[in-house]
């Protein structure tokens, strides 16, 4: 089976879908791995690094697409490239299917079996291939580093001959994978950390990391079977904003992490809350790419509102591209290995498997995903 790995073309993307150790793993399974020339250069991997572990290097991107039985990427594919794949090819990448209806339709028309990595279920067996968690983990780390760089004060408490410096106060909104890593990172750097989530079940995790869990009475809340927070009512959102405004006003750095898969991110910090914050404080909006949690955040920019810096950097994991590539590549190789038939030396697309049922969007010229069909009419 021939697996093609394509160089990312998205502006500013430095992450690499597959690095040499993962290529070596697939080659040992019996896969014929062919990479586009220059695939790893943004992470300082040379073509010879890939050749040493058994990959073939091809400078012709179009030829790669036309000949591959399986295509591995990081970002979703450009529309123009979908029709180049041979019928029945398996395509694996991020896809953002609910916001990319035209792309999904093109995939269906092409006859490709298209796997959306975001749709892999959050089950124990699928943890090793969970790209959302691995990249969100790094995003949470980077959000604190970026915030600390822009904040005009230090994080830890210091006792000096000039007096005692109080620790910075950091407020994390949303305690998923990204939020937990942001808490851990800010605590390691010496900050005093408060955290809030609509799911009371995460309070224990927050406390275990040395942070304080902020309690706001919202009535009935919960989480989905995959561990995501359920959507709040307008009344609950208003109560939440009122409670959080008090903490924001006391905080030096606020980090928002709330995203709703397939839908626009909710506005959590509005203009009134920003206006109530201290001059010189910083907000990092981790959801800016899906609409933003903060009024006034602008994608890939730092804006200033009433003396408060609002950071809207996209692709936070891409700021630590080498580590992000290592993690994504491992997730991707684990996914391929999990369904690999060692005797036939091919990828076995098990249509009845829960992971495939969750992540496979198109197959055989049809929409395969029941979740996609139920949401996109």
C-alpha positions as CSV (number, residue, x, y, z in Angstrom):
1,X,0.0,0.0,0.0
2,X,1.4,3.4,-1.0
3,X,1.0,6.2,1.6
4,X,1.7,9.7,0.4
5,X,2.6,12.5,2.9
6,X,2.2,16.0,1.6
7,X,3.9,19.2,2.6
8,X,1.6,21.7,4.3
9,X,0.7,24.8,2.2
10,X,-1.3,26.8,4.8
11,X,0.3,30.2,5.3
12,X,2.5,30.3,8.4
13,X,2.0,26.6,9.2
14,X,5.3,25.1,10.5
15,X,4.0,21.8,11.8
16,X,4.8,18.6,9.9
17,X,2.2,15.8,9.5
18,X,4.8,12.9,9.7
19,X,8.3,13.0,11.1
20,X,11.0,10.4,10.3
21,X,10.5,8.1,13.4
22,X,6.8,7.7,12.5
23,X,7.7,7.1,8.9
24,X,10.1,4.3,10.1
25,X,7.3,2.8,12.1
26,X,5.0,2.6,9.0
27,X,7.7,1.3,6.8
28,X,8.4,-1.5,9.2
29,X,4.6,-2.4,9.0
30,X,5.1,-2.9,5.3
31,X,3.9,0.4,4.0
32,X,5.4,2.1,0.9
33,X,5.8,5.7,2.2
34,X,6.4,8.5,-0.3
35,X,6.9,12.0,0.9
36,X,6.8,15.3,-0.9
37,X,10.3,16.9,-1.2
38,X,10.9,19.4,1.6
39,X,8.2,17.9,3.8
40,X,10.1,18.3,7.1
41,X,12.2,21.4,6.4
42,X,10.1,23.7,8.8
43,X,11.1,21.4,11.6
44,X,14.7,21.0,10.4
45,X,14.1,17.4,9.0
46,X,15.9,16.9,5.7
47,X,14.8,14.7,2.8
48,X,17.7,12.4,3.6
49,X,16.4,12.0,7.1
50,X,13.3,10.5,5.6
51,X,15.2,8.4,3.1
52,X,17.3,6.9,5.8
53,X,14.2,5.4,7.4
54,X,12.9,4.0,4.2
55,X,10.8,6.7,2.6
56,X,10.9,7.7,-1.1
57,X,11.1,11.4,-1.9
58,X,9.1,12.9,-4.7
59,X,9.1,16.6,-5.7
60,X,5.9,16.2,-7.8
61,X,2.9,16.9,-5.5
62,X,0.3,16.2,-8.2
63,X,1.9,12.8,-9.0
64,X,1.9,11.9,-5.3
65,X,-1.8,12.6,-5.0
66,X,-2.7,10.7,-8.2
67,X,-0.8,7.5,-7.2
68,X,-1.5,7.2,-3.5
69,X,-3.7,4.6,-1.8
70,X,-3.7,6.7,1.3
71,X,-3.0,10.5,1.8
72,X,-1.8,11.8,5.1
73,X,-1.9,15.6,5.9
74,X,-2.2,17.9,8.8
75,X,-4.5,20.7,7.5
76,X,-7.7,20.1,5.5
77,X,-7.0,19.8,1.7
78,X,-7.5,22.6,-0.8
79,X,-10.6,22.0,-2.9
80,X,-8.5,21.9,-6.1
81,X,-6.5,18.9,-4.9
82,X,-9.5,16.7,-4.0
83,X,-10.2,15.7,-7.6
84,X,-6.6,14.6,-8.1
85,X,-6.9,11.6,-5.8
86,X,-7.7,8.2,-7.3
87,X,-11.1,6.8,-6.6
88,X,-11.2,4.8,-3.4
89,X,-8.1,6.5,-1.8
90,X,-8.2,7.0,1.9
91,X,-7.6,10.6,3.0
92,X,-6.7,11.4,6.7
93,X,-6.3,14.9,8.1
94,X,-8.1,17.6,10.1
95,X,-11.2,18.4,8.1
96,X,-13.6,20.7,10.1
97,X,-16.5,19.0,8.3
98,X,-19.4,20.9,9.8
99,X,-17.9,24.2,8.5
100,X,-16.6,22.7,5.2
101,X,-19.7,21.4,3.5
102,X,-18.4,22.1,0.0
103,X,-15.1,20.2,0.8
104,X,-17.1,17.3,2.2
105,X,-19.2,17.2,-1.0
106,X,-16.1,17.2,-3.2
107,X,-14.7,14.3,-1.2
108,X,-18.0,12.4,-1.6
109,X,-18.0,13.1,-5.4
110,X,-14.3,12.0,-5.7
111,X,-15.1,8.6,-4.1
112,X,-12.5,9.1,-1.4
113,X,-12.8,7.6,2.0
114,X,-12.2,10.7,4.1
115,X,-11.3,10.5,7.8
116,X,-11.7,13.6,9.9
117,X,-9.3,13.4,12.8
118,X,-11.3,15.8,14.9
119,X,-14.2,13.2,14.9
120,X,-12.2,10.4,16.5
121,X,-14.2,9.5,19.6
122,X,-12.7,10.2,23.0
123,X,-12.5,6.6,24.2
124,X,-9.7,4.9,26.1
125,X,-8.6,2.9,23.0
126,X,-8.5,6.0,20.8
127,X,-6.4,8.1,23.2
128,X,-3.2,7.3,21.3
129,X,-4.6,8.9,18.2
130,X,-6.4,11.9,19.7
131,X,-4.9,14.8,17.8
132,X,-7.3,17.3,19.4
133,X,-6.1,16.6,22.9
134,X,-2.4,16.5,21.9
135,X,-2.5,19.8,20.1
136,X,-4.8,21.5,22.7
137,X,-2.4,20.4,25.4
138,X,0.4,22.4,23.7
139,X,-2.0,25.3,23.0
140,X,-2.7,25.6,26.7
141,X,1.0,25.7,27.4
142,X,1.8,28.3,24.7
143,X,-1.1,30.5,25.8
144,X,0.5,31.1,29.2
145,X,4.0,31.7,27.6
146,X,2.5,34.3,25.2
147,X,0.5,35.9,28.0
148,X,3.6,36.1,30.3
149,X,5.6,37.7,27.5
150,X,3.1,40.4,27.0
151,X,2.4,41.1,30.7
152,X,4.5,43.9,32.1
153,X,5.1,42.0,35.4
154,X,6.6,38.7,36.6
155,X,4.6,35.6,37.5
156,X,6.2,34.4,40.8
157,X,6.2,36.0,44.2
158,X,9.7,37.4,45.1
159,X,11.0,38.7,48.3
160,X,13.7,41.3,47.6
161,X,15.5,44.1,49.4
162,X,13.2,46.4,47.6
163,X,10.2,44.7,49.0
164,X,7.9,41.7,48.3
165,X,6.6,41.3,44.8
166,X,3.1,39.7,44.8
167,X,2.5,36.8,42.4
168,X,0.6,37.5,39.2
169,X,-3.0,36.4,39.1
170,X,-4.1,34.2,36.2
171,X,-7.7,33.3,35.5
172,X,-8.3,30.3,33.2
173,X,-11.8,30.0,31.7
174,X,-12.6,26.5,30.6
175,X,-10.9,23.4,32.1
176,X,-10.6,21.0,29.3
177,X,-7.2,19.7,28.1
178,X,-6.0,23.2,27.1
179,X,-7.2,24.7,30.3
180,X,-5.6,22.1,32.5
181,X,-2.3,22.5,30.8
182,X,-2.6,26.3,31.1
183,X,-3.2,26.0,34.9
184,X,-0.3,23.6,35.3
185,X,2.1,25.9,33.3
186,X,1.0,29.1,35.1
187,X,1.4,27.4,38.5
188,X,4.9,26.1,37.6
189,X,5.8,29.7,36.7
190,X,4.7,30.8,40.2
191,X,1.3,32.5,39.4
192,X,-1.8,32.5,41.6
193,X,-4.4,30.7,39.5
194,X,-8.2,30.8,39.5
195,X,-10.1,28.6,37.1
196,X,-13.7,28.2,36.0
197,X,-15.7,25.7,34.1
198,X,-19.4,25.0,33.7
199,X,-18.8,21.3,34.7
200,X,-18.5,21.0,38.5
201,X,-16.9,17.6,37.9
202,X,-13.6,19.2,37.0
203,X,-13.2,21.0,40.4
204,X,-11.1,18.2,41.8
205,X,-8.7,18.4,38.8
206,X,-8.3,22.1,39.3
207,X,-7.5,21.8,42.9
208,X,-5.0,18.9,42.3
209,X,-3.0,21.4,40.2
210,X,-2.8,23.9,43.0
211,X,-5.4,26.3,41.6
212,X,-8.7,27.7,43.0
213,X,-11.9,26.6,41.4
214,X,-14.3,29.5,41.0
215,X,-17.9,28.5,41.7
216,X,-20.8,30.3,40.0
217,X,-24.3,29.0,40.5
218,X,-25.7,28.3,37.0
219,X,-28.3,25.7,37.8
220,X,-28.3,22.5,35.8
221,X,-25.1,22.0,33.7
222,X,-23.1,19.0,32.6
223,X,-21.0,17.5,29.9
224,X,-21.4,15.3,26.8
225,X,-20.4,11.7,26.6
226,X,-17.1,12.9,25.0
227,X,-16.3,15.1,28.0
228,X,-17.2,18.5,26.4
229,X,-19.3,21.1,28.3
230,X,-22.9,21.2,27.2
231,X,-24.2,24.4,25.7
232,X,-25.6,27.0,28.2
233,X,-28.9,28.8,28.0
234,X,-28.9,32.7,27.5
235,X,-29.8,33.1,31.2
236,X,-27.0,30.8,32.3
237,X,-24.5,32.7,30.1
238,X,-25.5,36.0,31.7
239,X,-25.0,34.6,35.2
240,X,-21.7,33.2,34.1
241,X,-20.5,36.6,32.8
242,X,-21.5,38.4,36.0
243,X,-19.6,35.9,38.1
244,X,-16.5,35.9,35.9
245,X,-16.4,39.7,35.6
246,X,-15.4,40.0,39.3
247,X,-12.5,37.6,38.8
248,X,-11.4,39.2,35.5
249,X,-11.2,42.6,37.3
250,X,-8.7,41.1,39.8
251,X,-6.6,39.2,37.2
252,X,-3.4,40.1,35.4
253,X,-3.8,37.4,32.7
254,X,-7.1,35.9,31.5
255,X,-7.0,32.9,29.2
256,X,-10.2,31.7,27.5
257,X,-10.4,28.2,26.1
258,X,-14.1,27.5,25.3
259,X,-14.9,26.0,21.9
260,X,-17.9,24.2,20.6
261,X,-17.0,21.6,18.0
262,X,-18.6,22.4,14.7
263,X,-20.1,25.7,16.0
264,X,-19.0,29.2,16.5
265,X,-17.2,29.8,19.9
266,X,-19.3,31.5,22.5
267,X,-18.5,35.1,23.6
268,X,-17.5,34.8,27.2
269,X,-15.6,38.0,27.9
270,X,-17.6,41.0,26.5
271,X,-16.7,44.6,26.2
272,X,-18.0,45.4,29.7
273,X,-15.8,42.8,31.3
274,X,-12.8,44.1,29.4
275,X,-13.5,47.6,30.5
276,X,-13.6,46.4,34.1
277,X,-10.1,44.9,34.0
278,X,-6.9,46.6,35.1
279,X,-4.8,48.7,32.8
280,X,-1.9,46.6,31.6
281,X,-3.6,43.2,32.0
282,X,-3.7,40.7,29.1
283,X,-6.3,38.4,27.7
284,X,-5.4,35.4,25.5
285,X,-8.3,34.2,23.3
286,X,-7.6,30.6,22.5
287,X,-10.8,30.2,20.5
288,X,-10.2,33.1,18.1
289,X,-10.0,30.8,15.1
290,X,-13.5,29.6,15.6
291,X,-15.1,33.0,16.2
292,X,-13.5,34.0,19.5
293,X,-14.5,34.0,23.2
294,X,-13.5,37.7,23.6
295,X,-15.2,40.8,22.1
296,X,-12.4,42.7,20.4
297,X,-10.1,39.8,19.6
298,X,-8.8,39.8,16.1
299,X,-7.2,36.7,14.4
300,X,-3.4,36.8,14.5
301,X,-3.3,40.3,16.1
302,X,-2.8,41.9,19.5
303,X,-5.3,44.6,20.0
304,X,-5.6,47.0,22.9
305,X,-8.9,48.1,24.4
306,X,-8.9,50.5,27.4
307,X,-5.4,49.6,28.2
308,X,-6.0,45.8,28.1
309,X,-4.1,43.7,25.5
310,X,-6.2,41.1,23.8
311,X,-4.2,38.4,22.1
312,X,-5.8,36.6,19.1
313,X,-3.0,34.5,17.9
314,X,-4.2,31.5,15.8
315,X,-2.4,28.1,15.7
316,X,-0.9,28.3,19.1
317,X,0.5,24.7,18.9
318,X,2.4,25.8,15.7
319,X,4.5,28.2,17.9
320,X,6.2,25.0,19.2
321,X,6.2,23.3,15.9
322,X,8.8,20.6,16.6
323,X,7.0,19.3,19.6
324,X,3.6,19.7,18.0
325,X,4.8,17.7,15.0
326,X,6.2,15.0,17.2
327,X,2.8,14.6,18.9
328,X,0.6,14.9,15.8
329,X,2.9,12.5,13.9
330,X,2.7,9.9,16.7
331,X,-1.1,10.2,16.7
332,X,-1.3,9.8,13.0
333,X,1.0,6.8,12.9
334,X,-0.9,5.2,15.8
335,X,-4.1,5.6,13.8
336,X,-2.7,3.9,10.8
337,X,-1.1,1.1,12.8
338,X,-4.3,0.4,14.7
339,X,-6.1,-0.6,11.5
340,X,-3.1,-2.1,9.7
341,X,-3.4,-5.6,8.4
342,X,0.2,-6.9,8.8
343,X,-0.3,-10.0,6.6
344,X,-1.9,-8.1,3.7
345,X,0.4,-5.1,4.3
346,X,-2.5,-2.7,3.9
347,X,-4.9,-0.4,5.9
348,X,-8.1,-2.2,6.8
349,X,-10.9,0.3,6.9
350,X,-13.1,-1.5,9.4
351,X,-16.5,0.1,8.8
352,X,-18.1,-1.4,12.0
353,X,-15.3,-0.2,14.3
354,X,-16.4,2.6,16.6
355,X,-13.4,4.8,15.8
356,X,-14.0,4.5,12.1
357,X,-17.8,5.0,12.5
358,X,-17.0,8.2,14.4
359,X,-14.3,9.7,12.1
360,X,-15.1,8.5,8.6
361,X,-17.1,11.2,6.8
362,X,-17.3,10.0,3.2
363,X,-16.9,6.5,1.7
364,X,-17.8,4.9,-1.6
365,X,-19.3,8.0,-3.0
366,X,-21.7,8.5,-0.1
367,X,-21.8,10.4,3.2
368,X,-20.8,7.7,5.7
369,X,-20.9,9.6,9.1
370,X,-24.3,9.4,10.8
371,X,-23.3,12.3,13.0
372,X,-22.5,14.5,10.0
373,X,-25.8,13.5,8.3
374,X,-27.8,14.3,11.5
375,X,-26.3,17.8,11.9
376,X,-25.9,18.9,8.2
377,X,-29.2,18.6,6.5
